[in-house]
Amino acid sequence: MNKGHFPSVLLIYTGGTIGMIKNPNTGALEAFNFDQLLENVPELKRFNCHISSYQFNPPIDSSDMKPSLWAELVKIITDNYNKFDGFVILHGTDTMAYTASALSFMLENLSKPVILTGSQLPIGMLRTDGKENLITAIEIASAKHPDGTAVVPEVCIFFENQLLRGNRTTKINAENFNAFRSYNYPVLATAGIHIKYNYNYIRKTDPSKSLIPHYAYDTNVIILTLFPGIQENLISNVLRTPHLRAVVLKTYGSGNAPRMPWLIQALKKATERGVIIVNISQCATGMVEMERYETGLQLIEAGVISGYDSTIEAILTKLMYMLGHGKSVHDIHHLMNISLAGEITKDS
Ligand code: ASP
């Protein structure tokens, strides 16, 4: 078949369950060589699309994902940006939402699709969800409007029929095929007989702007979850940690914390030292509104800022990205109020 005018997609295999196959001799699951991809997924040959692949060496379980590998992904995409119409990243499900969130900030002015997908069962198994996920992800990554612009010019996760904005997504199920949810932002597309795009919710980008890749990040950040009975010495020690730059504070409900003077004092002392403390709710759905109750208001007085309706993955990677770029505390406070890549429900 002549594929001269067909779109092209770069398939980047980082590792995870999707790329595993049962060794017929040992019965163990092993990462398979991507050169054999076409043999294992012959459906790909029928695609009206050029598919090239790039494989992490060695492939990793996504529990081992780290910011230097996010930078490697940014480099691969940047080096190949003009050669391909879209990118599909095969990734373990465990930390896929962190990678998708990080890439959404690190690929500034992205105007091509970067679709992450994976599977709960290896692609070599009969009941695999991997084939379906892979094939539809490629179709989405290569979809264009009649004017030649990408239908989905943003970083997304495609899983079990749903296309979700990457920095709005969280893994919620370790068992079912339906493993991801975007609680605070609508689904971008649903794959049934046809792929139905929700055009109104897909990011509008300006393809005339050049991609600006970012590689820097600062990992001096921590997540603290409040719970009844939380102890002063533990919290105070964490907040006094040398080099600590930012804390994601997981509070109750709409952003509330217990009225314990030691806690508010410890938070205040930290913010006065220049530590950025961002309030995010332990509830999966909804928005932080610290002004609603007295238990939230005291946090504003301690210098804590709102994380709005952000996912934990998005807020953490946004902080790492901004701190890594040497932004001042003042600038970070300002940028946390702005949607950089569609990660919060707020006008940019
Ligand atoms: N532990 C695996 C990983 O995240 C699970 C998966 O691939 O879904 O790499």
Boltz pocket constraint, residues with backbone or C-beta under 6 A from the ligand:
constraints:
  - pocket:
      binder: B
      contacts: [[A, 15], [A, 16], [A, 17], [A, 18], [A, 60], [A, 61], [A, 62], [A, 63], [A, 91], [A, 92], [A, 93], [A, 94], [A, 95], [A, 118], [A, 119], [A, 120]]
      max_distance: 6.0
